[in-house]
């Protein structure tokens, strides 16, 4: 029996629903940010990278995109964007950062009819992909998963958990402390999803190569000799079989 709980590799689906709030100016946006539920802040600020996972640049959050594009207030839009990028994990940290960015806002014109900002919220539905009892199986499953799995494990879960990476915690339980530490660094990188995926896989391969090299260096001369003899014997058997009519 294996006493270690399996590492759950999951994908995710977000069910988007109206948050029943529509605003037409910067003052209304500030009130909305102050009052909406965490699932709405998540949808408008944290989730946008999942909508364009192959992008080489992070897409803007919905708030700064609306302020800059519809209200034509580029200065406030830039402050909102920087606040969204620099906020700590969790909805309240993000809410505070966004409201601080709006503290010195200047009045702007109202959005034209049909250009109001409608708050939405996203409910998370987790879709299990695989259960793994060691780091190698977990990383292989993740390598073959789609962008939503990378988003869930390295962006969404850490954001809702206040910065911790549950996947790293599970990997540490299997003895993969170095991999867990590297995943935590990648989670905080702020990379677009495709770059996050690519660099994480590259990092994992380097760790595996380093482990193989270290294991080979620790192997005794006798063990290496025996391995060479075994390899030669296998080759000889294949040659003999191949020479038969």
C-alpha positions, 0 to 999 in steps of 0.5 A: 500500500502507498501511504502518500496521497496521489498528486491530482493533475486537473484541468479546469472549466470556468462557468461565466455568469452575470454579476448583476452590476453594470457601470458607465463611468470611473466612479461606478467602476470603483464602487463595483470593484469595492463590492463585487464577489471574489469570483468577479475579480478573478474573472476580470483580472486573473483569468484573461491569460487563459483566454489567449494562452498562446500569446507572447504577451499577457493580455490586459485585465478587463478593467484597464482595457475598458477604462483605456478603450471606452472611457479613453482615460489612458492614465487611469488605465495604466495605473489599474494595469500596474496595480493588477500586475503587482497585487499580491495573491488573493481577492482582497489584496487585488481589490485593495490594489485596484482601489488604491490605483483609483483613489486619485482618479479624475472624473471622466465622461460616461461610456456611450450607450452600449459601452457600459462595463458589465461585471461578470463572475467565473465559477470553477469546475475542476476536471481531474486528468490523472492521479500520480504517486511520483513526480515523474508521472505527475509532470508527464501528465501535466506536459500532455495537458492543455493550457487550462491545467497549467493555468489551474495549477500554477495561476488559479490555485496559488491566487485563491490560496494566498500564494501557496502552490498546492501542486508543490506541496504534493510534490514535496510529499513525494520527495521532489523538493527541488522540483517543488521549489522551481514550480513555485518560482515559475508560478510567480513569474507572471509569464504568458501561459505558453511560455510558462508551460514551455519553460517549466518543461525545460526546467524539469528536463534539466533537473532530470538530466542533472539527477541522471548525471549525479546517479551515473557519477555515484555508480561504482566501477564494478556496476558500470562494468557489469552494465557494459557486459549486459549491454554487450550480451544483449547486442550479441543476442540480437545479432545472432537472432538477426543472422538466422534464416 
